[in-house]
Amino acid sequence: MKAKLLRAAAILLAGAALCAACGNQAAATTMKLAGTEGDTYVRDEEEKELEPAADLKLYSGYALETEKAGYLWINLDNVKLAKMDQLSNVGIQKSGKDLELSLQSGNLFFHVTEPLEEDETMNIRSSTMAVGIRGTCGWAEVPEAGHMRVYLLEGTVECSITDPDTGEVLAESVTEGEWAEMILKDGECRITVEKFTKADIPYFVETELEKDPELKKTAESLAAGEEGDAGSENPEEESSSGSEEASGETDITTLTADRAEMEFVNGNARGEVMITYRDGLYGAVNLEGKEIVPNSYSTFRREPNNEGQFALGNDDNVVVFDKQGNAVMEASGVVSMRIAENTVTYGTVNGEMQTEVCCYDILEGRETMRVELEAQNTLQEPGRGIGVTGLQDGTFYVSYIGNLRLSQMGKDGSTLWTDEELYQELYQIWEEEQEAEESDSDWANAGGMSFFSYEPGYPVQSPNGGYMICAPWMEASVFRLFDCNARRFLEFEMYGVEDNASWNQFDEFWPQSFYDDGQLYSNKGTQVIMRGTVYEGEEAMDYLIDLSGARTDELGRVQNLSELILAEYPYIRFAGDGHTCASDGEEWFYLDGQGKRMESFQAADCTRFYMGYAMILEDGMAYIVDKNFEKVSEGYPADQVTILGGMFCAVKGDEQTLVIMR
C-alpha cells in the first residue's frame, strides 16, 4: 500500500495515457445520451426537465440524475463513453476543448478508446477533486463529500495535491490494476493507492465489460487478486469448508456449514463478511470461513453492508465491527441503528432516560453529533420509540414518538427540514373542511367525533428511489409513503379496501423489506409490498401496490387503493435488480415490473434477484441463473433455496451451501 498525507485544499489527478497509437480527433463537441434504463432525469442549464432518450444532445450546464435501478450512458464523440450508476448525479461543463463531468454523488464508469489531443482536456471532478482522463478506462466513486475513489482498468493517472498557501505539490501515480482513495477532511488530504481485486468491480461496470471481450479479459487479469487458499482447513470452524470453482465466465465461491453446529444467517460478498449463529449466539466469519468475531452476542443488530460493516449486541448494548472483525464503535441504550456511508446513525436512551439521536463517523473514528430530542407528546414515556434512516448524501431522517415529527438532519447535527410547516398546512385544510361540514355535522363536531389524525410515523427503512415508507406510531391502520423530493406524504388506509375480499380478511398489515446493495429497503420507488396476516393465525397474503397512480384528496389521503394493487400472492419479494419473485403456494415464479406473472419460468423454489443473479431449485438441485434464466453454476443438492442478505444459500437437511458470486 502507498499512502501520502498533506494539508491542502485542492486535488488534481492529471492523466498520462499509456496508449502509443493516437488518432487525430476533434474536440468533444458532440455530447449526447447513448441510452437509458430505469428512472433517469436530464435537466438543462435552466433546470428544465427534458425527456431522456437515446441521441438526446447534451450541452454545457446540463445535469443528469439516476434513481434506484436507473442507469444512463453518455456518448462523447464516439470514442469516449461514460456510464452513470444508479443513484448518481452528474453535471456537464464545457468550454472550447475543455470538458468536465462533475460527479456530485454516486459512481461513474469511463472508457476513452483514443487518447485526447494535446490541447484537449476531459476531467471527472467532485468538489475539489478531479481525475484527468486522456486514454483511460476505469470508474470513479463519490460516497460522500470530500471522499473520492478512482479505479483504473487501463492507462495511468497522477494524483497531485497543491497547498494553496505554500504551492507545495504532493503527487502519486495510479496505474492500471490500482485504485486510489482521496479523502479531504479538516484541511488535511490523504491519498492511498492499492491493488484491487475482481470482488471490487461493481455490477454496473461488469455489465460494460461483458460488451467488450478484450476489456473484460484485461480486467480479469488485472483484478485476479492474491491467490487465496479458500479451501484450507480452519481448526476453529470445522463445520466450514471453502472451494473455488469456475462455471463458464462466472467466478463463484462456496462455503458449507452444518446448521446443527453453526448456521449462516446473513452476509455480503462485497463486504467479505458473513454473520453466523451457534449455540444461541451470533458471531462472524470472512469469506474463507475464518472466524473474525466469536459467537458471543445475543442479538444481530445490523446486516453487513458493502464495506463489510455490521453490528451485534447484547440487549440494548451494540458493537459495530468492520470487515476484519475490529470493533469500531460501542454504544449502550440503542433503540434503532443504521450503518451507511461509513457512518452509524442511531437513536439511544441516555442515563437520564432522555432520547438522543447520534452519528458516528467510522473513517474519522469520532462522534459527529449527539442531539437530545425534545419530548412534546406526554402520552408516551421517553425513549421507547425512535426511527432513523441510514446516511444518504450526508443526511438522514429521524422520527421520535415523543414529538411525532419527521426531520431531516445533517451529519453534523444540523436540522435541514422538518414537517412542521407541512403539518400546519394540512391542519389548516382540515379545519376548513370541518367548518364546511358544520351545518351537516354539528352534533359530531360538538361531541368530538372528528379529529385531525396526522402524524408522520417512523421510517421503516432508508429512502429508496426518492421515497420511503413510514409506519404509524399511534394509528395502526394508516401507512404513509413519503416523497423525499416533494416532501409530501401519500397516506393509505389499510382497512376496508373495496372490491377485494381477500384483503379484508386480514387483521394487520406490514411492509416487507428486502436487501439491496448493502442496505435494507421497504419500498422500490413508489411500489410497496404489504403483508396481510391474521391475529394468532397462519393465514397470510402479500400485496404488490404501486402508488404512482394514486388519486388523493387535499390531505394526501389515497382514494383508490384497490386500483393500485398490481398482484397478490401468498409470497412476494422485491429484487434489487431483475424480476420480483413470488409463489402461489404450489410453485415459484417471477413477476415483471408491473406485477405480471412471467409464464416462461417456474421452479420448485427460487430466490429474488441480487446483483443480476438468482438461485432456483429444480429436481433437487440448486442453480445460480442470470436474468435470462441461463444457468451459470453447477448444481448443488438442496431441499430449498434462500438468500441471506446478499448471498445465495442452498439448504439440504442441516447442510447449508453458501454460494458467493465474485
C-alpha positions as CSV (number, residue, x, y, z in Angstrom):
1,M,0.0,0.0,0.0
2,K,1.2,3.5,-0.9
3,A,0.0,6.5,1.2
4,K,0.9,10.1,1.4
5,L,-0.5,13.0,3.5
6,L,-0.6,16.7,3.0
7,R,-2.6,19.7,4.3
8,A,-4.3,21.0,1.2
9,A,-7.5,22.4,-0.3
10,A,-7.1,21.2,-3.9
11,I,-6.7,17.7,-5.5
12,L,-5.9,17.2,-9.2
13,L,-5.4,13.9,-11.0
14,A,-3.6,14.6,-14.3
15,G,-3.9,11.6,-16.8
16,A,-0.9,10.3,-18.7
17,A,-2.0,7.8,-21.4
18,L,-0.2,4.6,-22.0
19,C,-1.7,4.1,-25.4
20,A,1.0,4.6,-28.1
21,A,-1.2,5.0,-31.1
22,C,-3.1,8.3,-31.3
23,G,-5.6,9.2,-34.0
24,N,-6.5,12.8,-34.9
25,Q,-9.6,13.8,-33.0
26,A,-11.9,16.8,-32.9
27,A,-12.7,18.4,-29.5
28,A,-15.5,17.0,-27.5
29,T,-18.2,18.9,-29.4
30,T,-20.7,16.2,-29.8
31,M,-22.3,15.1,-26.5
32,K,-25.4,13.0,-26.4
33,L,-27.2,10.3,-24.5
34,A,-26.3,6.8,-25.6
35,G,-29.1,5.1,-23.7
36,T,-31.1,5.0,-20.5
37,E,-32.5,2.3,-18.3
38,G,-35.0,2.7,-15.4
39,D,-35.7,6.1,-13.8
40,T,-33.4,8.8,-15.1
41,Y,-33.5,12.6,-15.4
42,V,-32.0,15.2,-17.6
43,R,-32.2,18.9,-16.8
44,D,-31.0,21.8,-19.0
45,E,-29.0,24.8,-17.8
46,E,-32.2,26.4,-16.7
47,E,-33.2,23.3,-14.7
48,K,-36.0,22.5,-17.1
49,E,-36.6,18.7,-17.2
50,L,-36.1,17.0,-20.5
51,E,-37.3,13.6,-21.7
52,P,-34.3,11.2,-21.5
53,A,-33.9,9.5,-24.9
54,A,-31.1,8.0,-26.9
55,D,-29.3,10.6,-29.1
56,L,-30.6,13.5,-27.0
57,K,-27.9,16.2,-27.4
58,L,-26.3,17.4,-24.2
59,Y,-24.8,20.9,-23.6
60,S,-22.8,22.7,-21.0
61,G,-24.8,23.3,-17.9
62,Y,-26.9,20.1,-18.2
63,A,-27.5,18.0,-15.1
64,L,-28.1,14.2,-15.2
65,E,-29.5,12.0,-12.4
66,T,-30.3,8.4,-12.0
67,E,-32.7,6.8,-9.4
68,K,-32.6,3.3,-7.9
69,A,-32.1,0.7,-10.7
70,G,-31.6,3.6,-13.2
71,Y,-28.6,3.8,-15.5
72,L,-27.6,6.4,-18.1
73,W,-24.9,6.3,-20.8
74,I,-23.2,9.3,-22.3
75,N,-21.5,9.3,-25.7
76,L,-18.7,11.8,-26.3
77,D,-17.5,11.9,-29.9
78,N,-18.0,8.1,-30.2
79,V,-14.6,7.5,-28.6
80,K,-15.4,8.5,-25.1
81,L,-18.1,6.7,-23.2
82,A,-19.4,7.3,-19.7
83,K,-22.0,5.4,-17.8
84,M,-23.8,6.6,-14.6
85,D,-24.6,4.0,-12.0
86,Q,-27.9,4.1,-10.1
87,L,-28.4,6.9,-7.5
88,S,-25.8,9.1,-9.2
89,N,-25.7,12.8,-10.1
90,V,-23.5,14.3,-12.8
91,G,-23.2,17.9,-14.2
92,I,-21.7,18.8,-17.5
93,Q,-19.4,21.8,-18.1
94,K,-17.7,22.5,-21.4
95,S,-15.6,25.4,-22.7
96,G,-13.9,25.0,-26.0
97,K,-11.9,21.8,-25.9
98,D,-12.2,21.5,-22.1
99,L,-14.8,19.1,-20.9
100,E,-15.7,18.4,-17.2
101,L,-18.1,15.8,-15.8
102,S,-19.0,16.9,-12.2
103,L,-19.7,13.7,-10.2
104,Q,-21.6,15.1,-7.3
105,S,-22.6,11.7,-5.8
106,G,-22.7,8.1,-6.9
107,N,-20.5,6.2,-9.4
108,L,-19.3,6.8,-13.0
109,F,-17.7,4.5,-15.5
110,F,-15.5,6.0,-18.1
111,H,-13.8,4.5,-21.2
112,V,-11.8,6.6,-23.6
113,T,-10.7,4.4,-26.6
114,E,-8.4,7.0,-28.2
115,P,-6.2,9.5,-26.3
116,L,-7.1,13.1,-26.4
117,E,-5.2,15.7,-28.4
118,E,-2.6,17.8,-26.6
119,D,-5.0,20.8,-26.4
120,E,-7.9,18.7,-25.2
121,T,-8.9,18.0,-21.6
122,M,-11.5,15.8,-20.0
123,N,-11.9,15.8,-16.3
124,I,-14.1,14.0,-13.8
125,R,-14.5,16.2,-10.8
126,S,-16.0,16.1,-7.4
127,S,-15.8,19.3,-5.4
128,T,-12.0,20.0,-5.1
129,M,-11.1,16.6,-6.5
130,A,-10.5,15.8,-10.2
131,V,-9.4,13.0,-12.5
132,G,-7.8,13.9,-15.8
133,I,-8.8,11.5,-18.5
134,R,-6.8,11.0,-21.7
135,G,-6.7,7.4,-22.9
136,T,-8.0,5.6,-19.9
137,C,-10.7,3.2,-18.6
138,G,-12.0,2.8,-15.1
139,W,-14.6,4.1,-12.7
140,A,-14.9,6.8,-10.1
141,E,-16.9,6.7,-6.9
142,V,-18.1,9.6,-4.6
143,P,-19.5,8.0,-1.5
144,E,-19.7,11.4,0.4
145,A,-18.4,14.9,0.2
146,G,-14.7,15.2,0.5
147,H,-14.2,11.5,-0.4
148,M,-13.5,10.1,-3.8
149,R,-12.2,6.7,-5.2
150,V,-10.8,6.0,-8.6
151,Y,-10.2,2.5,-10.1
152,L,-8.1,2.1,-13.3
153,L,-8.5,-0.8,-15.8
154,E,-6.3,0.9,-18.4
155,G,-4.0,3.9,-18.5
156,T,-2.3,5.9,-15.8
157,V,-3.3,9.0,-13.8
158,E,-1.3,11.0,-11.4
159,C,-2.9,12.2,-8.1
160,S,-1.5,15.6,-7.2
161,I,-2.3,17.9,-4.2
162,T,-1.3,21.5,-4.2
163,D,-1.1,23.6,-1.0
164,P,-2.6,27.0,-1.9
165,D,-0.6,28.7,0.8
166,T,2.9,27.3,0.0
167,G,2.5,26.0,-3.5
168,E,3.9,22.6,-2.3
169,V,2.8,19.7,-4.5
170,L,2.3,16.1,-3.5
171,A,2.0,13.6,-6.3
172,E,1.2,9.9,-6.5
173,S,0.8,7.9,-9.7
174,V,-2.0,5.4,-10.1
175,T,-1.9,2.9,-12.9
176,E,-4.0,0.0,-14.3
177,G,-4.9,-2.5,-11.7
178,E,-4.7,0.0,-8.9
179,W,-7.2,2.2,-7.1
180,A,-6.7,5.5,-5.3
181,E,-8.7,6.8,-2.3
182,M,-8.7,10.5,-1.7
183,I,-10.1,12.0,1.5
184,L,-10.1,15.7,2.3
185,K,-11.0,16.3,5.9
186,D,-10.4,19.4,8.0
187,G,-7.8,20.8,5.6
188,E,-5.8,17.6,5.5
189,C,-5.8,15.4,2.5
190,R,-4.8,11.7,2.3
191,I,-4.1,9.7,-0.9
192,T,-3.8,6.0,-0.6
193,V,-3.1,3.7,-3.5
194,E,-3.6,-0.1,-3.5
195,K,-4.2,-3.0,-5.9
196,F,-7.9,-4.0,-6.4
197,T,-9.4,-7.4,-6.9
198,K,-12.3,-8.8,-9.0
199,A,-14.5,-8.6,-6.0
200,D,-14.1,-4.8,-6.1
201,I,-15.5,-4.4,-9.6
202,P,-19.2,-3.2,-9.2
203,Y,-22.1,-4.7,-11.0
204,F,-22.7,-1.6,-13.2
205,V,-19.1,-1.9,-14.5
206,E,-19.2,-5.7,-15.0
207,T,-22.2,-5.2,-17.4
208,E,-20.0,-2.9,-19.6
209,L,-17.1,-5.3,-19.5
210,E,-19.4,-8.0,-20.9
211,K,-19.9,-5.9,-24.0
212,D,-16.1,-5.7,-24.7
213,P,-14.4,-9.2,-24.5
214,E,-10.9,-7.7,-24.7
215,L,-11.5,-5.2,-21.9
216,K,-13.1,-7.9,-19.8
217,K,-10.1,-10.1,-20.3
218,T,-7.8,-7.2,-19.3
219,A,-9.9,-6.5,-16.2
220,E,-9.9,-10.2,-15.1
221,S,-6.1,-10.4,-15.5
222,L,-5.6,-7.2,-13.5
223,A,-8.1,-7.9,-10.8
224,A,-7.2,-11.6,-10.2
225,G,-6.3,-10.6,-6.7
226,E,-4.0,-12.5,-4.3
227,E,-4.0,-16.3,-4.5
228,G,-6.0,-17.5,-1.5
229,D,-6.5,-20.9,-0.1
230,A,-10.2,-20.7,0.3
231,G,-10.4,-24.4,0.9
232,S,-7.8,-24.7,3.7
233,E,-8.9,-26.2,6.9
234,N,-9.9,-23.9,9.7
235,P,-9.5,-25.5,13.1
236,E,-11.8,-23.0,14.7
237,E,-14.6,-23.6,12.2
238,E,-14.5,-27.4,11.4
239,S,-18.1,-27.1,10.1
240,S,-17.0,-24.7,7.4
241,S,-15.2,-25.5,4.2
242,G,-14.4,-23.4,1.1
243,S,-13.8,-24.1,-2.5
244,E,-13.2,-22.1,-5.7
245,E,-14.8,-23.2,-8.9
246,A,-15.3,-21.8,-12.3
247,S,-18.5,-22.2,-14.3
248,G,-18.3,-20.5,-17.7
249,E,-17.1,-17.0,-17.0
250,T,-18.7,-16.6,-13.6
251,D,-16.4,-16.8,-10.6
252,I,-18.1,-18.5,-7.7
253,T,-17.0,-19.3,-4.1
254,T,-18.8,-21.8,-1.9
255,L,-18.8,-22.4,1.8
256,T,-20.6,-25.2,3.6
257,A,-21.8,-25.5,7.2
258,D,-23.7,-28.0,9.3
259,R,-26.6,-26.0,10.9
260,A,-26.6,-28.3,13.9
261,E,-23.1,-26.9,14.6
262,M,-23.2,-23.4,13.1
263,E,-25.6,-21.6,10.8
264,F,-25.0,-18.8,8.2
265,V,-27.7,-16.1,8.8
266,N,-26.6,-13.1,6.7
267,G,-23.8,-11.9,4.6
268,N,-22.3,-9.6,1.9
269,A,-19.9,-10.7,-0.7
270,R,-18.5,-7.2,-1.4
271,G,-18.1,-6.6,2.3
272,E,-16.5,-10.1,2.6
273,V,-18.4,-10.8,5.9
274,M,-20.9,-13.4,7.0
275,I,-22.9,-13.4,10.2
276,T,-23.0,-16.8,12.0
277,Y,-25.2,-18.4,14.7
278,R,-24.0,-21.0,17.1
279,D,-25.2,-22.2,20.5
280,G,-27.8,-19.4,20.6
281,L,-25.2,-16.6,19.9
282,Y,-24.1,-14.6,16.9
283,G,-20.6,-14.0,15.5
284,A,-19.0,-13.6,12.1
285,V,-16.6,-15.2,9.6
286,N,-14.9,-14.0,6.5
287,L,-15.4,-15.5,3.0
288,E,-12.7,-18.1,3.7
289,G,-14.7,-19.3,6.7
290,K,-12.2,-17.9,9.2
291,E,-13.8,-16.6,12.4
292,I,-13.4,-12.8,12.8
293,V,-15.9,-12.3,15.7
294,P,-16.6,-15.1,18.2
295,N,-20.1,-16.3,18.6
296,S,-20.7,-14.4,21.9
297,Y,-23.5,-11.9,21.1
298,S,-27.2,-12.5,21.8
299,T,-28.6,-10.1,19.2
300,F,-27.9,-9.5,15.5
301,R,-28.5,-5.7,15.1
302,R,-27.4,-4.7,11.6
303,E,-26.7,-6.7,8.4
304,P,-23.3,-6.3,6.7
305,N,-23.1,-3.6,4.1
306,N,-20.8,-3.2,1.1
307,E,-18.0,-2.0,3.3
308,G,-18.3,-5.1,5.5
309,Q,-19.6,-3.1,8.5
310,F,-22.2,-4.8,10.7
311,A,-23.5,-4.7,14.3
312,L,-24.0,-7.3,17.0
313,G,-25.0,-6.8,20.6
314,N,-26.3,-7.9,24.0
315,D,-29.7,-6.5,24.9
316,D,-29.5,-2.7,24.0
317,N,-25.7,-2.6,24.0
318,V,-24.4,-2.7,20.5
319,V,-20.9,-3.1,18.9
320,V,-20.2,-2.1,15.3
321,F,-17.5,-4.1,13.5
322,D,-15.5,-3.6,10.3
323,K,-14.8,-6.3,7.7
324,Q,-11.8,-7.5,9.7
325,G,-13.8,-8.0,12.8
326,N,-12.4,-5.0,14.6
327,A,-14.8,-3.2,17.0
328,V,-15.1,0.4,15.6
329,M,-17.8,1.7,17.9
330,E,-19.8,0.7,21.0
331,A,-23.0,2.2,22.3
332,S,-25.5,1.5,25.1
333,G,-29.2,2.1,25.3
334,V,-29.5,1.8,21.5
335,V,-33.1,1.8,20.3
336,S,-32.6,1.8,16.5
337,M,-29.5,1.9,14.2
338,R,-28.4,2.1,10.6
339,I,-24.9,1.9,9.0
340,A,-24.3,3.6,5.6
341,E,-21.7,5.8,4.0
342,N,-19.2,4.8,6.7
343,T,-21.4,6.3,9.3
344,V,-23.5,4.9,12.1
345,T,-26.8,6.7,12.7
346,Y,-28.7,5.6,15.8
347,G,-31.2,6.5,18.5
348,T,-30.3,5.9,22.1
349,V,-31.6,6.5,25.6
350,N,-29.1,8.2,27.9
351,G,-28.7,7.7,31.7
352,E,-31.4,10.3,32.4
353,M,-33.8,8.3,30.2
354,Q,-33.8,11.0,27.6
355,T,-33.8,10.1,23.9
356,E,-30.9,11.2,21.7
357,V,-30.1,10.8,18.1
358,C,-26.4,10.3,17.2
359,C,-23.9,10.0,14.3
360,Y,-20.6,8.3,14.4
361,D,-18.1,8.6,11.6
362,I,-16.3,5.3,11.2
363,L,-13.4,6.7,9.0
364,E,-12.7,9.6,11.3
365,G,-13.2,7.4,14.4
366,R,-15.4,10.0,16.2
367,E,-18.9,11.0,17.1
368,T,-20.0,13.9,14.8
369,M,-23.3,14.6,16.6
370,R,-25.4,13.8,19.7
371,V,-28.7,15.7,19.9
372,E,-31.2,15.3,22.7
373,L,-34.7,15.1,21.3
374,E,-37.3,17.3,22.9
375,A,-40.4,15.5,24.0
376,Q,-43.8,17.1,23.4
377,N,-46.1,14.0,23.4
378,T,-46.6,13.4,27.1
379,L,-48.8,10.3,26.4
380,Q,-45.7,8.2,25.8
381,E,-42.8,7.5,28.1
382,P,-39.5,8.9,26.7
383,G,-37.0,6.6,24.9
384,R,-39.5,3.9,23.8
385,G,-39.6,4.8,20.1
386,I,-37.2,6.4,17.7
387,G,-36.7,5.7,14.0
388,V,-33.6,6.7,12.0
389,T,-32.5,6.0,8.4
390,G,-29.1,5.4,7.1
391,L,-27.0,8.3,5.8
392,Q,-27.6,9.2,2.2
393,D,-25.6,12.0,0.7
394,G,-24.6,13.1,4.1
395,T,-28.2,13.4,5.5
396,F,-30.7,11.2,7.3
397,Y,-34.3,11.2,8.6
398,V,-35.4,10.8,12.1
399,S,-38.8,10.5,13.8
400,Y,-39.5,10.2,17.6
401,I,-42.7,9.1,19.3
402,G,-42.1,11.8,21.9
403,N,-42.8,14.6,19.4
404,L,-44.4,12.9,16.4
405,R,-42.5,14.9,13.9
406,L,-40.3,13.9,10.9
407,S,-37.0,15.7,10.5
408,Q,-34.1,15.6,8.0
409,M,-30.8,16.1,9.7
410,G,-27.2,16.6,8.6
411,K,-24.2,14.5,9.8
412,D,-23.1,17.5,11.9
413,G,-26.4,17.6,13.8
414,S,-27.9,20.5,11.8
415,T,-31.7,20.2,11.1
416,L,-32.2,20.7,7.4
417,W,-36.0,20.2,7.3
418,T,-38.9,19.3,9.5
419,D,-42.5,18.5,8.6
420,E,-43.9,21.2,10.9
421,E,-44.8,23.5,8.0
422,L,-46.5,20.6,6.2
423,Y,-48.3,19.7,9.4
424,Q,-49.7,23.3,9.8
425,E,-50.7,23.3,6.1
426,L,-52.6,20.1,6.4
427,Y,-54.2,21.1,9.7
428,Q,-55.5,24.3,8.1
429,I,-57.1,22.3,5.2
430,W,-58.7,20.0,7.8
431,E,-60.1,22.9,9.8
432,E,-61.6,24.4,6.7
433,E,-63.2,21.1,5.9
434,Q,-64.7,20.9,9.4
435,E,-66.1,24.4,9.1
436,A,-67.7,23.5,5.8
437,E,-69.3,20.4,7.3
438,E,-70.7,22.1,10.5
439,S,-74.1,22.7,9.1
440,D,-74.5,19.0,8.3
441,S,-72.5,17.5,11.2
442,D,-72.9,19.9,14.2
443,W,-73.5,17.0,16.6
444,A,-70.4,15.1,15.6
445,N,-68.1,18.1,15.8
446,A,-69.6,19.2,19.2
447,G,-69.2,15.6,20.5
448,G,-65.5,15.5,19.5
449,M,-66.1,12.7,17.0
450,S,-64.0,14.4,14.2
451,F,-60.3,15.0,14.8
452,F,-57.1,15.7,12.9
453,S,-55.2,12.4,12.8
454,Y,-52.0,13.4,11.0
455,E,-48.7,12.1,12.4
456,P,-45.8,11.1,10.1
457,G,-44.9,7.8,11.6
458,Y,-41.4,6.5,11.6
459,P,-39.3,5.4,8.6
460,V,-39.3,1.6,8.4
461,Q,-36.1,1.6,6.3
462,S,-33.9,4.1,4.4
463,P,-35.3,6.0,1.3
464,N,-35.2,4.1,-1.9
465,G,-35.8,5.7,-5.3
466,G,-36.7,9.1,-3.7
467,Y,-39.4,7.6,-1.5
468,M,-39.6,5.9,1.9
469,I,-42.4,4.2,3.7
470,C,-43.4,5.4,7.2
471,A,-45.2,3.1,9.7
472,P,-47.6,4.6,12.2
473,W,-46.5,5.5,15.7
474,M,-50.1,5.8,17.1
475,E,-52.7,4.8,14.5
476,A,-52.1,1.2,13.4
477,S,-54.2,1.3,10.2
478,V,-52.5,4.2,8.4
479,F,-49.2,4.0,6.5
480,R,-47.5,6.8,4.6
481,L,-45.2,6.9,1.6
482,F,-43.0,10.0,1.8
483,D,-41.8,11.7,-1.3
484,C,-38.3,12.9,-0.3
485,N,-38.1,15.4,-3.2
486,A,-41.6,17.0,-3.0
487,R,-41.6,16.5,0.8
488,R,-45.2,15.3,0.8
489,F,-47.0,12.2,2.0
490,L,-49.3,9.7,0.4
491,E,-51.4,8.3,3.2
492,F,-53.1,5.0,2.6
493,E,-55.7,3.4,5.0
494,M,-55.1,-0.4,5.3
495,Y,-58.6,-1.5,6.1
496,G,-61.9,-1.5,4.2
497,V,-60.4,-1.8,0.7
498,E,-63.3,-2.0,-1.7
499,D,-63.8,-4.9,-4.1
500,N,-61.1,-7.1,-2.6
501,A,-62.5,-9.9,-0.4
502,S,-59.1,-11.5,0.3
503,W,-57.6,-8.1,1.5
504,N,-60.5,-7.6,4.0
505,Q,-60.0,-10.9,5.8
506,F,-56.7,-9.8,7.4
507,D,-56.3,-8.2,10.8
508,E,-53.0,-6.4,10.3
509,F,-50.6,-5.3,7.5
510,W,-46.9,-4.7,7.4
511,P,-44.5,-3.5,4.6
512,Q,-42.0,-6.2,3.5
513,S,-38.3,-5.3,3.4
514,F,-35.6,-6.5,1.0
515,Y,-31.8,-6.3,0.9
516,D,-30.2,-4.5,-2.0
517,D,-26.7,-3.1,-2.5
518,G,-25.7,-3.4,1.2
519,Q,-28.9,-1.9,2.7
520,L,-32.4,-2.9,3.7
521,Y,-35.4,-1.1,2.0
522,S,-39.1,-1.4,2.4
523,N,-40.1,0.1,-0.9
524,K,-38.9,0.2,-4.5
525,G,-39.7,3.7,-5.6
526,T,-43.5,4.1,-5.4
527,Q,-44.0,0.3,-5.1
528,V,-44.6,-1.4,-1.7
529,I,-45.3,-5.0,-0.7
530,M,-47.8,-5.1,2.2
531,R,-48.2,-8.4,4.0
532,G,-51.6,-9.1,5.5
533,T,-51.8,-11.5,8.4
534,V,-54.5,-12.9,10.8
535,Y,-54.0,-12.4,14.6
536,E,-52.8,-15.6,16.1
537,G,-53.2,-17.4,12.8
538,E,-51.1,-18.8,10.0
539,E,-53.0,-17.2,7.1
540,A,-51.1,-14.5,5.2
541,M,-51.0,-12.8,1.8
542,D,-48.7,-10.3,0.1
543,Y,-50.0,-7.5,-2.0
544,L,-47.8,-5.6,-4.5
545,I,-49.0,-2.0,-4.6
546,D,-47.9,0.8,-6.9
547,L,-48.8,4.3,-5.5
548,S,-47.6,6.2,-8.6
549,G,-51.2,6.2,-9.9
550,A,-52.7,7.3,-6.6
551,R,-55.6,9.7,-6.5
552,T,-55.6,11.7,-3.3
553,D,-57.7,14.3,-1.5
554,E,-56.2,17.6,-0.3
555,L,-54.8,15.9,2.8
556,G,-52.9,13.4,0.7
557,R,-55.2,10.5,1.5
558,V,-55.2,7.9,-1.2
559,Q,-58.8,7.4,-2.6
560,N,-58.2,4.5,-5.0
561,L,-56.1,2.0,-3.1
562,S,-57.9,-1.1,-4.5
563,E,-57.0,0.0,-8.1
564,L,-53.3,0.2,-7.2
565,I,-52.9,-3.5,-6.3
566,L,-50.8,-5.0,-9.0
567,A,-50.6,-8.6,-7.7
568,E,-51.5,-10.7,-4.7
569,Y,-49.9,-14.0,-3.8
570,P,-49.0,-15.8,-0.6
571,Y,-45.4,-14.7,-1.1
572,I,-43.9,-11.8,-3.0
573,R,-40.4,-10.3,-2.6
574,F,-38.8,-7.4,-4.4
575,A,-35.5,-7.8,-6.2
576,G,-32.9,-5.0,-6.2
577,D,-32.4,-5.6,-9.9
578,G,-34.2,-8.1,-12.1
579,H,-37.5,-9.7,-11.5
580,T,-39.6,-9.9,-8.3
581,C,-40.1,-13.5,-7.1
582,A,-43.5,-14.8,-6.0
583,S,-45.3,-18.1,-5.1
584,D,-48.9,-19.1,-5.3
585,G,-48.4,-21.8,-2.7
586,E,-47.6,-24.6,-5.2
587,E,-44.9,-23.3,-7.4
588,W,-42.5,-20.4,-7.6
589,F,-42.1,-17.9,-10.4
590,Y,-41.2,-14.3,-11.2
591,L,-43.1,-11.1,-11.8
592,D,-42.2,-8.2,-14.1
593,G,-42.1,-4.6,-13.1
594,Q,-45.9,-4.3,-13.4
595,G,-46.6,-7.3,-11.3
596,K,-47.4,-9.6,-14.2
597,R,-46.5,-13.3,-13.9
598,M,-43.8,-14.4,-16.2
599,E,-45.1,-17.7,-17.5
600,S,-41.8,-18.6,-19.2
601,F,-40.3,-19.8,-15.9
602,Q,-41.4,-21.8,-12.9
603,A,-39.4,-23.7,-10.3
604,A,-39.9,-25.7,-7.1
605,D,-38.3,-22.8,-5.3
606,C,-36.4,-19.6,-6.1
607,T,-34.9,-16.5,-4.6
608,R,-35.2,-12.9,-5.6
609,F,-32.6,-11.5,-7.9
610,Y,-29.5,-9.8,-6.4
611,M,-26.7,-8.2,-8.4
612,G,-28.1,-9.7,-11.6
613,Y,-28.4,-13.3,-10.3
614,A,-30.9,-15.5,-8.6
615,M,-30.9,-19.1,-7.2
616,I,-33.5,-21.6,-8.4
617,L,-34.4,-25.2,-7.3
618,E,-35.0,-27.8,-10.0
619,D,-35.3,-31.6,-9.4
620,G,-33.5,-31.4,-6.1
621,M,-30.6,-29.3,-7.3
622,A,-30.0,-25.6,-6.8
623,Y,-28.5,-23.4,-9.6
624,I,-27.4,-19.8,-10.0
625,V,-29.1,-18.2,-13.0
626,D,-28.8,-14.8,-14.7
627,K,-31.6,-12.5,-15.8
628,N,-32.3,-14.7,-18.8
629,F,-32.6,-17.7,-16.6
630,E,-29.4,-19.2,-18.0
631,K,-27.6,-21.4,-15.5
632,V,-24.1,-20.0,-14.6
633,S,-23.2,-22.5,-11.9
634,E,-23.1,-26.2,-11.3
635,G,-25.9,-27.8,-9.3
636,Y,-25.9,-28.1,-5.5
637,P,-28.1,-30.7,-3.7
638,A,-31.0,-28.8,-2.0
639,D,-34.4,-29.1,-0.5
640,Q,-34.9,-25.3,-0.6
641,V,-33.1,-22.2,-1.6
642,T,-32.9,-18.8,0.0
643,I,-30.9,-15.6,0.0
644,L,-29.1,-14.4,3.2
645,G,-28.5,-10.7,2.8
646,G,-26.6,-10.6,-0.4
647,M,-25.5,-14.3,-0.6
648,F,-27.3,-17.3,-2.1
649,C,-27.9,-20.4,0.1
650,A,-28.8,-24.0,-0.9
651,V,-30.2,-25.9,2.0
652,K,-30.2,-29.8,2.2
653,G,-31.4,-31.0,5.6
654,D,-29.0,-29.4,8.1
655,E,-26.3,-28.7,5.5
656,Q,-26.0,-25.1,4.1
657,T,-24.1,-24.4,0.9
658,L,-23.4,-20.7,0.7
659,V,-22.8,-19.6,-2.9
660,I,-20.9,-16.3,-3.2
661,M,-20.9,-14.5,-6.5
662,R,-17.5,-13.0,-7.4
